[in-house]
Amino acid sequence: MPAGNPGRLVRSLAALVLVSTAVLPAALELVGPSPFGVIGAGAPADRALPPHTALRADQRLPVAAPTFDIRRTGDPANRITLVLLGDGYTADEQEAFRQQADKAWHALMDIEPFRTYQGFFNIRRVEVVSPVSGIAESESRGRHPATPLGMHFWCEGTARLLCADEGATARYAGDSAGPQYLIALANSGEYGGAGGTGVTTLAGGSPDAGRIIQHEIGHTVGDLGDEYDSAPDDADYPNLSTLNADDMRKKQTKWWRWLGAVSPDGAGTVGAYRSANGLYRPTPDSVMRTLGSAYNLPSREAIIEELYRKVRPTDAPSPPPGEVAGRPRLDVRPLPLTGTRQLQVDWKVDGAPVAPQAVDGGRLDTALLELAPGRTATVTATVRDTTDWVRDEAFRDRYMTRSVSWTVTG
């Protein structure tokens, strides 16, 4: 669920249970949002406090923390920044946080569609030093731990629901030139996390940490709902429906465009599979149902669409669009994808396709254009993501396609 959607927040407060089939066969993951909102800022790192002492609001003052750009793929104004922060890690435990943070973001980039679209993300690490080691793991009846981000299990009385003080986390994360997602790791080996709110959480020391972040980020980025049988019967998500396949097709709603498609991840044919809570899901299994699985096709589309709502398919062209002097090289600067899928670039001069020898992907050498002396021509580059993981063509036209034009004089 996107941050700032109070309606979805209220509907998501019930305890959610997800059965993990990897590493911990009988483990239960309870996921959901943080109900606390802004509680206060982080605790000063040099204030010594006994474990799990409650902090007054005037004690939780904002503090700067060392920040490191650990991966930069491009202009932050046109990238999504993943900000990884730790809670409950003392100064001596920062190396453990670094290792756990690296495992978390690598696990996220190891699952499609994040693997292909990893060039859309910059990654930043914030090393928040805690005065105490660990977070509150027992039921605290409303008391908040003495850690800077206030992370604690038993959020809303649910054992494995892991929440953070979203206001404090945002202050430590700081601002970004573009959109960002905050990911808070708790210094805990317990099993739990939460997604869909302003802060995605996971237990950094859990053996299932990588699978937890893959699931939780689906809530946060794709606004995906849980597909397992015990989830609440709330169908207000792109991957959940009250309609069967025939009704979906007739009403052209939800994932009707995908019905009958074979998922490339082995999740089966896209249809309408009924869960025990009465809702339909797109495939027999997915990462939103079982940890360690993959995103089904409708969920991949939802994630990709959300990325393009935040990121344009090109960075600022060089030179800037408009009139250009001389015969420069034009660079439309399409965002790179990972693997065989790349953004398509079509070059035209006055509406006619450009000869291939003048084109090098996103670059065009105007010196190779056959322009008569003194002639003025309009050169246009159209960048389009043609991925077959999106079937909503109206969305593709609006968000996944961009045209840039220059006026060149021969």
Secondary structure, DSSP 4 states (H G I P E B T S, - for coil): --TT-HHHHHHT-S-EEEEB-SS-TT-EEEE---S------PPPTT----TT----GGG-------EEEEE--S-GGGSEEEEEEEES--GGGHHHHHHHHHHHHHHHTTSTTTTTTGGGEEEEEE-PPPSSSS-B-S--TT---SSTT--BS-BTTBTTB-B--HHHHHHHH---SS-EEEEEEES--S--EE-SSSEEEEETTSTTHHHHHHHHHHHHHH-PPP-STTS-----STT-BSS-HHHHHHHT-TTGGGTTPBPTTS--B-S-EE-TTS-EESSS--TTTSBT----HHHHHHHHHHHHHHS-SB---BSPSEEE-SSPEEE--BPP-SSS---EEEEEETTEEPPGGGEETTEEEGGGS---TT-EEEEEEEEE---TT---HHHHHHHSEEEEEEEEE-
